[in-house]
Amino acid sequence: MTLARRREALKLFLIFFWLVFTVTFAIWWFKFSIDNISTLIQLQPEQMDHWLRQKRMVLWEGSAWLVLLVGGGIALVVLVQKEKRRVRQIREFFASFSHDVKTSLASLRVQAESLTDDMPGSPILDRLIGDTVRLQLQLENSLFLASQDDLSLYIERLRLSQLVERLREQWPAVKIDLEGEATVQGDERALRTILSNLTKNAISHGRATEVRLTAENAGPRMVRVRFSDNGEGFEGSIQELGKLFHRPKANSGSGVGIYISRLLVEKMHGRMHLHADNHGFRVDVEMPGELR
């Protein structure tokens, strides 16, 4: 069972638990009050009219209390089920819409790249290709963010050099070096998104022109992929970096890229550590795998 379904099941369980507990408590109070009034009628028969009025009041109030409790519980269940259906419909629409946009962006990029053969060195085409890559990455981040509670990954053995080669194709304006070779256990789409997010941050926020990835041993069946750049680094609290929608500065990003990258690494049973100074930005990603 996925995390999202477990949360939905927990909500329903808590509602039913609250309903059963409160109704049981109300019935006990109802019976206790009636029994006490009946006892008082026997002990004080001269005040029977008074106690009968009290009994009728308890009957009406207790019945109204039970009706309100049951009605409130049923209303909560109905609202939770409606919210569940609404969220599912929004996710289905967003997934369909994103798929169409991704297809259009991929087609636009292919056409722009084909034009570079006829117009080599065109800054307009280079900017167009770069913008389509950034839009595709933002779309991937949005898809992962929308489905983070119900995320399913396909874990397979992947060569780091192949992932880096795809990264070079995406970001041709940046020099990307790979030191060492490793095989990692992960989801290809997720790993490409992680590397693209780190590269985009290095370019957009650090103004980096070079990126280096280094494969190191991180323990038994674990590999550390060290991502570093020659950018301006990061000024601010490194502990706050990567929090969703946290902006260290007015011109900073939304933090979605680092947040999604950390989330995906953890989903693939890995860890991500951030390091920053005035000489660049470094990210250590530890994942199951082995050096080659």
C-alpha positions as CSV (number, residue, x, y, z in Angstrom):
1,M,0.0,0.0,0.0
2,T,1.4,3.4,-1.0
3,L,1.9,6.3,1.5
4,A,-1.1,8.2,0.1
5,R,-3.4,5.3,0.5
6,R,-2.2,4.6,4.0
7,R,-2.9,8.2,4.9
8,E,-6.4,8.0,3.4
9,A,-7.0,4.7,5.3
10,L,-5.8,6.3,8.5
11,K,-8.2,9.3,8.1
12,L,-11.1,7.0,7.7
13,F,-10.0,4.9,10.7
14,L,-9.7,7.9,12.9
15,I,-13.1,9.2,11.8
16,F,-14.7,5.8,12.6
17,F,-12.9,5.5,15.9
18,W,-14.0,9.0,16.9
19,L,-17.6,8.2,15.8
20,V,-17.7,4.9,17.7
21,F,-16.1,6.4,20.8
22,T,-18.4,9.4,21.0
23,V,-21.6,7.5,20.3
24,T,-20.7,4.9,22.9
25,F,-20.0,7.6,25.4
26,A,-23.2,9.4,24.6
27,I,-25.2,6.2,25.0
28,W,-23.6,5.5,28.3
29,W,-24.4,9.0,29.5
30,F,-27.9,8.7,28.2
31,K,-28.5,5.4,30.0
32,F,-26.8,6.6,33.2
33,S,-29.0,9.7,33.4
34,I,-32.2,7.8,32.8
35,D,-31.3,5.2,35.4
36,N,-30.5,7.9,38.0
37,I,-33.8,9.8,37.3
38,S,-35.7,6.5,37.6
39,T,-34.0,5.9,41.0
40,L,-34.9,9.4,42.1
41,I,-38.5,8.9,41.2
42,Q,-38.6,5.8,43.4
43,L,-36.9,7.7,46.3
44,Q,-39.0,10.9,46.0
45,P,-42.4,9.9,44.6
46,E,-43.8,13.2,45.9
47,Q,-41.6,15.0,43.2
48,M,-42.5,12.7,40.4
49,D,-43.7,15.4,38.1
50,H,-40.4,17.3,38.4
51,W,-38.3,14.2,37.7
52,L,-40.5,13.2,34.8
53,R,-39.9,16.6,33.3
54,Q,-36.2,16.1,33.8
55,K,-36.4,12.6,32.2
56,R,-38.2,14.0,29.1
57,M,-35.5,16.8,28.9
58,V,-32.7,14.2,29.0
59,L,-34.5,12.0,26.4
60,W,-34.8,15.0,24.0
61,E,-31.3,16.3,24.6
62,G,-29.7,12.8,24.5
63,S,-31.6,11.9,21.3
64,A,-30.5,15.2,19.6
65,W,-26.9,14.6,20.8
66,L,-26.8,11.1,19.2
67,V,-28.4,12.4,16.0
68,L,-25.8,15.2,15.7
69,L,-22.9,12.9,16.5
70,V,-24.0,10.2,13.9
71,G,-24.8,12.9,11.3
72,G,-21.4,14.6,11.9
73,G,-19.6,11.4,11.5
74,I,-21.3,10.4,8.3
75,A,-20.7,14.0,6.9
76,L,-17.0,13.6,7.7
77,V,-16.8,10.3,5.9
78,V,-18.6,11.7,2.9
79,L,-16.4,14.8,2.8
80,V,-13.2,12.7,3.0
81,Q,-14.4,10.4,0.1
82,K,-15.3,13.5,-2.0
83,E,-11.9,15.0,-1.3
84,K,-10.2,11.7,-2.3
85,R,-12.1,11.6,-5.6
86,R,-11.3,15.3,-6.3
87,V,-7.6,14.8,-5.6
88,R,-7.6,11.8,-7.9
89,Q,-9.3,13.7,-10.7
90,I,-6.9,16.6,-10.4
91,R,-3.9,14.2,-10.5
92,E,-5.3,12.4,-13.6
93,F,-5.9,15.7,-15.3
94,F,-2.5,17.1,-14.4
95,A,-0.8,13.9,-15.6
96,S,-2.6,14.0,-18.9
97,F,-2.0,17.7,-19.4
98,S,1.7,17.3,-18.5
99,H,2.1,14.4,-20.9
100,D,0.7,16.6,-23.7
101,V,3.0,19.5,-22.8
102,K,6.0,17.2,-22.6
103,T,5.3,15.8,-26.0
104,S,5.0,19.3,-27.5
105,L,8.2,20.5,-25.8
106,A,10.1,17.5,-27.0
107,S,8.9,18.1,-30.6
108,L,9.8,21.8,-30.3
109,R,13.3,20.9,-29.1
110,V,13.8,18.4,-31.9
111,Q,12.8,21.0,-34.5
112,A,15.0,23.6,-32.9
113,E,18.0,21.3,-32.9
114,S,17.4,20.4,-36.5
115,L,17.5,24.1,-37.4
116,T,21.0,24.4,-35.8
117,D,22.4,22.4,-38.7
118,D,21.2,25.1,-41.1
119,M,22.0,28.0,-38.7
120,P,25.0,26.9,-36.7
121,G,26.0,29.2,-33.8
122,S,22.6,31.0,-33.7
123,P,22.1,32.5,-30.2
124,I,18.4,32.6,-30.7
125,L,18.2,28.8,-31.4
126,D,20.6,28.1,-28.5
127,R,18.4,30.2,-26.2
128,L,15.3,28.4,-27.5
129,I,16.8,24.9,-26.9
130,G,17.9,26.0,-23.4
131,D,14.4,27.3,-22.6
132,T,12.8,24.0,-23.7
133,V,15.2,22.0,-21.5
134,R,14.4,24.2,-18.5
135,L,10.6,23.9,-19.2
136,Q,10.9,20.1,-19.4
137,L,12.8,20.0,-16.1
138,Q,10.2,22.2,-14.4
139,L,7.5,20.0,-15.7
140,E,9.3,16.9,-14.4
141,N,9.7,18.5,-11.0
142,S,6.0,19.4,-11.0
143,L,5.0,15.8,-11.8
144,F,7.2,14.4,-9.1
145,L,5.9,17.0,-6.6
146,A,2.3,16.2,-7.4
147,S,2.7,12.5,-7.1
148,Q,5.2,12.4,-4.2
149,D,2.8,10.6,-1.9
150,D,2.0,7.9,-4.5
151,L,5.4,7.7,-6.3
152,S,6.4,4.5,-8.0
153,L,10.0,4.1,-9.3
154,Y,11.5,1.4,-11.5
155,I,14.8,0.4,-10.0
156,E,17.4,-0.9,-12.4
157,R,21.2,-1.0,-12.8
158,L,22.4,2.1,-14.6
159,R,25.9,3.2,-15.7
160,L,26.8,6.6,-14.5
161,S,28.7,7.5,-17.7
162,Q,25.4,7.0,-19.7
163,L,23.6,9.3,-17.4
164,V,26.3,11.9,-17.7
165,E,26.2,11.6,-21.5
166,R,22.5,12.4,-21.5
167,L,23.3,15.3,-19.2
168,R,25.8,16.7,-21.7
169,E,23.2,16.6,-24.4
170,Q,20.8,18.5,-22.3
171,W,23.3,21.2,-21.2
172,P,25.7,21.6,-24.1
173,A,26.8,25.1,-22.9
174,V,28.4,23.6,-19.7
175,K,31.6,21.6,-19.6
176,I,30.6,18.4,-17.7
177,D,33.5,16.0,-16.7
178,L,33.2,12.6,-15.1
179,E,35.9,11.1,-13.0
180,G,35.6,7.4,-12.4
181,E,32.8,5.0,-13.3
182,A,30.0,3.4,-11.3
183,T,26.9,1.4,-11.7
184,V,24.0,2.6,-9.5
185,Q,20.7,1.1,-8.6
186,G,18.0,3.6,-9.4
187,D,15.2,4.9,-11.6
188,E,16.6,6.4,-14.8
189,R,14.0,9.2,-15.1
190,A,14.5,10.1,-11.5
191,L,18.3,10.1,-11.7
192,R,18.2,12.3,-14.9
193,T,16.0,14.7,-13.1
194,I,18.3,14.9,-10.1
195,L,21.4,15.6,-12.2
196,S,19.5,18.1,-14.4
197,N,18.3,19.9,-11.3
198,L,21.8,20.2,-9.8
199,T,23.2,21.3,-13.2
200,K,20.4,23.9,-13.6
201,N,21.1,25.3,-10.1
202,A,24.8,25.5,-10.8
203,I,24.1,27.5,-14.0
204,S,21.2,29.7,-12.8
205,H,22.3,30.5,-9.3
206,G,26.0,29.8,-9.2
207,R,26.8,31.0,-12.8
208,A,29.0,28.0,-13.2
209,T,30.6,27.1,-16.5
210,E,32.1,23.7,-15.4
211,V,30.6,20.8,-13.6
212,R,32.5,17.7,-12.3
213,L,31.0,14.4,-11.2
214,T,33.2,12.0,-9.2
215,A,32.3,8.4,-8.4
216,E,33.7,7.2,-5.0
217,N,33.2,4.2,-2.8
218,A,30.8,5.0,0.1
219,G,30.7,1.6,1.9
220,P,29.5,-1.9,1.2
221,R,27.4,-1.8,-2.0
222,M,27.2,2.0,-1.8
223,V,28.5,4.6,-4.2
224,R,29.0,8.3,-3.6
225,V,28.5,10.5,-6.6
226,R,30.1,13.9,-5.9
227,F,28.7,16.8,-7.9
228,S,30.7,20.0,-7.8
229,D,30.9,23.2,-9.9
230,N,33.1,26.2,-10.3
231,G,30.3,28.7,-9.5
232,E,29.9,31.4,-7.0
233,G,28.7,29.1,-4.3
234,F,25.8,29.7,-1.9
235,E,25.4,32.4,0.7
236,G,22.9,31.5,3.5
237,S,21.9,28.7,5.8
238,I,22.7,25.4,4.1
239,Q,20.2,23.7,6.5
240,E,17.4,25.8,5.1
241,L,18.4,25.1,1.5
242,G,16.1,22.6,-0.2
243,K,13.1,23.3,1.9
244,L,10.0,23.5,-0.2
245,F,9.2,27.1,-1.4
246,H,12.0,28.5,0.8
247,R,13.7,31.5,-0.9
248,P,17.1,32.4,0.7
249,K,17.2,35.6,-1.3
250,A,14.6,37.7,-3.2
251,N,16.0,36.5,-6.6
252,S,16.4,32.8,-5.5
253,G,14.4,30.0,-6.8
254,S,11.5,28.2,-5.1
255,G,13.6,25.4,-3.7
256,V,11.6,22.8,-5.6
257,G,14.6,21.4,-7.6
258,I,16.7,20.5,-4.5
259,Y,13.6,19.4,-2.6
260,I,12.6,17.0,-5.4
261,S,16.2,15.8,-5.8
262,R,16.4,14.9,-2.1
263,L,13.0,13.2,-2.2
264,L,14.0,11.1,-5.2
265,V,17.3,10.1,-3.7
266,E,15.6,9.0,-0.5
267,K,13.0,7.1,-2.4
268,M,15.8,5.2,-4.0
269,H,17.3,4.3,-0.6
270,G,20.0,6.9,-0.8
271,R,21.2,10.1,1.0
272,M,22.0,13.5,-0.2
273,H,24.3,16.0,1.5
274,L,24.8,19.7,0.5
275,H,28.0,21.6,0.9
276,A,28.6,25.2,-0.1
277,D,31.2,28.0,0.2
278,N,32.4,30.9,-1.9
279,H,34.3,28.6,-4.2
280,G,31.4,26.6,-5.6
281,F,28.6,24.2,-4.7
282,R,29.0,20.5,-3.9
283,V,26.4,17.8,-3.5
284,D,27.2,14.3,-2.3
285,V,24.7,11.7,-3.4
286,E,25.1,8.3,-1.8
287,M,23.2,5.4,-3.5
288,P,23.2,1.6,-3.7
289,G,25.7,0.6,-6.4
290,E,29.3,-0.3,-7.0
291,L,32.4,1.2,-8.7
292,R,33.6,-0.1,-12.0
